[in-house]
């Protein structure tokens, strides 16, 4: 069966922690919107067939304007997001017939093309694949009162990033099975619940998600290093 891949870029979040009363994906860093960095990478990747940008209804015009700044060589759709990340992903995966979806946070501008490619290529062997980095710190698991229950092995403890790549049909089934389940924090967790193995590919610490305004300066530093 031919491998067809739709990229889903998520920009529908509330950006509450960003603290600037605007969507962090629209922040301009070194003359370019945060979203545009991600969009450019997926637009250039030869394994990606088409792109969906999931955004808020009242921000669609802004997103379209940003996307118009580059020459798009793939079909692009604008999908209205939901009130949660889970709803936003679901709204996109029901509107593509590709057999693979690769999901990325628009607010991760430092993603490199080779990680997009590696994610997609590993789908020959797994139903779910994600970029991740090994934890630099010792991680403690606690109960609800902050009492330590166990300590993870640092060598086996990873911090999940995006992109994340999935078998679309199975991901759709799991979204429908766990719709509205607030304990599900990412799509890898849905794949785990399906019983499928999820492969982690070691990425780079520079692939940060712009969450607070302080992260803008971190991205500027990484961009300077790359020049």
C-alpha positions as CSV (number, residue, x, y, z in Angstrom):
1,X,0.0,0.0,0.0
2,X,1.3,3.4,-0.9
3,X,2.3,5.6,2.1
4,X,0.4,8.9,2.1
5,X,1.2,11.4,4.8
6,X,-0.8,14.5,6.0
7,X,1.0,17.0,8.3
8,X,-1.2,18.5,11.0
9,X,0.1,21.7,12.5
10,X,-1.6,22.8,15.7
11,X,-2.0,26.5,16.5
12,X,-5.4,26.6,18.2
13,X,-4.2,26.8,21.8
14,X,-4.9,29.6,24.2
15,X,-1.3,30.7,24.8
16,X,-2.2,31.5,28.4
17,X,1.3,31.1,29.8
18,X,2.8,33.2,27.0
19,X,1.3,36.3,28.8
20,X,1.2,38.7,25.8
21,X,-2.6,38.5,25.1
22,X,-1.8,37.0,21.7
23,X,-1.3,33.6,20.1
24,X,2.4,32.7,20.6
25,X,2.4,31.2,17.1
26,X,2.1,34.7,15.7
27,X,5.1,36.1,17.7
28,X,7.7,37.4,15.3
29,X,11.2,36.1,15.9
30,X,14.0,37.3,13.7
31,X,11.5,38.7,11.2
32,X,9.3,35.6,10.9
33,X,6.3,34.3,12.7
34,X,6.8,31.3,15.0
35,X,4.3,29.3,12.9
36,X,6.0,30.1,9.7
37,X,9.2,28.3,10.7
38,X,7.3,25.0,11.2
39,X,5.2,25.5,8.1
40,X,8.3,26.0,5.9
41,X,9.8,22.7,7.1
42,X,6.7,20.6,6.3
43,X,6.1,22.4,3.1
44,X,9.6,21.4,1.8
45,X,9.6,17.8,3.0
46,X,9.1,15.4,0.1
47,X,7.4,12.7,2.1
48,X,4.5,15.0,3.2
49,X,1.6,15.0,0.7
50,X,-0.5,17.8,2.2
51,X,-0.8,20.1,5.3
52,X,-3.6,20.9,7.7
53,X,-3.3,23.9,10.0
54,X,-5.7,23.6,13.0
55,X,-6.6,27.1,14.3
56,X,-9.3,29.0,16.1
57,X,-12.1,30.3,13.8
58,X,-11.4,33.9,14.7
59,X,-7.7,33.5,13.9
60,X,-8.1,31.8,10.5
61,X,-7.5,35.0,8.5
62,X,-4.3,35.7,10.4
63,X,-3.1,32.1,9.8
64,X,-3.9,32.3,6.1
65,X,-2.0,35.6,5.8
66,X,1.1,34.1,7.5
67,X,0.9,31.0,5.2
68,X,0.7,33.3,2.1
69,X,4.2,34.6,2.8
70,X,5.8,31.4,1.4
71,X,5.3,29.6,-1.9
72,X,3.2,26.5,-0.9
73,X,4.0,23.5,-3.0
74,X,1.4,21.3,-1.3
75,X,-2.4,21.5,-0.8
76,X,-3.2,23.2,2.5
77,X,-6.4,23.1,4.5
78,X,-7.5,25.2,7.5
79,X,-9.3,23.3,10.2
80,X,-11.2,24.8,13.1
81,X,-9.8,23.6,16.4
82,X,-11.7,22.4,19.4
83,X,-11.6,23.5,23.1
84,X,-8.8,20.9,23.8
85,X,-5.8,19.6,22.0
86,X,-7.5,16.2,21.7
87,X,-10.5,17.8,20.0
88,X,-8.3,19.8,17.6
89,X,-6.4,16.7,16.5
90,X,-9.7,14.8,16.0
91,X,-11.1,17.6,13.9
92,X,-8.2,17.2,11.6
93,X,-7.8,13.4,11.3
94,X,-11.5,12.9,10.4
95,X,-10.9,15.2,7.3
96,X,-8.0,13.4,5.7
97,X,-7.8,10.0,4.0
98,X,-4.0,9.7,4.3
99,X,-2.9,6.5,6.0
100,X,-0.3,8.4,8.1
101,X,-0.6,11.7,10.0
102,X,2.3,13.6,11.4
103,X,1.3,16.0,14.1
104,X,3.4,19.0,15.2
105,X,3.0,21.9,17.6
106,X,3.2,25.1,15.5
107,X,5.0,26.7,18.5
108,X,8.1,24.4,18.0
109,X,9.9,26.5,15.3
110,X,13.3,24.7,15.6
111,X,12.2,21.4,14.2
112,X,14.6,20.0,11.6
113,X,13.7,18.3,8.3
114,X,15.6,15.2,9.1
115,X,13.4,14.5,12.2
116,X,10.2,14.8,10.1
117,X,11.7,12.3,7.6
118,X,12.9,9.9,10.3
119,X,9.4,9.9,12.0
120,X,7.7,9.0,8.7
121,X,10.3,6.3,7.7
122,X,9.9,4.6,11.1
123,X,6.2,4.2,10.4
124,X,7.2,1.1,8.3
125,X,7.9,-0.6,11.6
126,X,5.5,1.0,14.2
127,X,2.0,2.4,14.5
128,X,3.3,5.4,16.5
129,X,6.5,7.3,16.5
130,X,7.6,10.5,18.3
131,X,10.6,12.8,18.6
132,X,11.8,13.0,22.2
133,X,14.9,13.9,24.3
134,X,16.3,12.1,27.3
135,X,15.6,13.8,30.5
136,X,18.6,15.8,31.9
137,X,17.1,15.6,35.4
138,X,16.1,12.9,37.8
139,X,12.3,12.5,37.7
140,X,10.3,11.6,40.8
141,X,6.8,10.1,40.6
142,X,4.6,11.3,43.5
143,X,1.1,10.8,44.9
144,X,-1.5,13.6,45.0
145,X,0.0,15.0,48.2
146,X,3.5,15.4,46.7
147,X,4.9,12.3,48.5
148,X,7.5,10.5,46.4
149,X,6.4,7.0,45.3
150,X,9.3,6.1,43.0
151,X,12.2,7.5,41.0
152,X,12.6,6.8,37.3
153,X,15.8,5.6,35.7
154,X,17.2,8.7,34.0
155,X,18.5,6.7,31.0
156,X,15.0,5.4,30.4
157,X,13.2,8.7,31.0
158,X,12.3,10.8,28.0
159,X,10.7,14.2,27.4
160,X,8.3,14.0,24.6
161,X,8.3,16.6,21.8
162,X,6.7,16.8,18.3
163,X,6.4,15.8,15.6
164,X,4.5,12.6,16.4
165,X,3.6,10.2,13.6
166,X,0.7,7.8,13.6
167,X,-1.4,5.3,11.7
168,X,-4.4,7.5,11.0
169,X,-7.0,4.8,11.1
170,X,-5.9,3.4,14.5
171,X,-5.4,6.9,15.9
172,X,-9.0,7.9,14.8
173,X,-10.4,4.7,16.5
174,X,-8.6,5.5,19.7
175,X,-9.7,9.1,19.7
176,X,-13.3,7.9,19.4
177,X,-12.8,5.3,22.2
178,X,-11.4,7.9,24.6
179,X,-13.2,11.0,23.5
180,X,-13.3,13.6,26.4
181,X,-11.0,11.6,28.6
182,X,-9.0,14.3,30.4
183,X,-6.3,11.9,31.5
184,X,-5.1,11.6,27.8
185,X,-2.5,14.3,27.4
186,X,-1.0,13.4,24.0
187,X,-1.6,11.1,21.1
188,X,1.2,8.7,22.0
189,X,-0.8,7.9,25.1
190,X,-3.7,6.8,22.9
191,X,-1.4,4.5,21.0
192,X,-0.1,3.0,24.2
193,X,-3.7,2.3,25.3
194,X,-4.3,0.5,22.0
195,X,-1.5,-1.9,22.9
196,X,0.7,-0.7,20.0
197,X,4.4,0.0,20.6
198,X,5.4,3.6,20.3
199,X,9.0,4.3,19.0
200,X,10.9,7.3,20.3
201,X,13.5,8.9,18.1
202,X,16.1,11.0,19.9
203,X,15.8,14.5,18.8
204,X,17.5,17.7,20.0
205,X,17.0,19.9,23.1
206,X,16.7,23.0,20.8
207,X,13.3,21.7,19.5
208,X,11.6,23.6,22.4
209,X,8.0,24.6,22.4
210,X,7.5,28.4,22.8
211,X,5.4,28.4,26.0
212,X,6.4,31.5,28.0
213,X,7.8,34.8,26.6
214,X,11.2,33.8,28.0
215,X,11.3,31.0,25.4
216,X,11.4,33.6,22.6
217,X,15.0,34.6,23.6
218,X,16.0,30.9,23.7
219,X,14.8,30.5,20.1
220,X,16.7,33.6,19.1
221,X,19.8,32.1,20.6
222,X,19.3,28.8,18.7
223,X,18.7,30.6,15.4
224,X,21.9,32.6,15.9
225,X,23.9,29.4,16.6
226,X,22.5,27.9,13.3
227,X,23.6,30.9,11.2
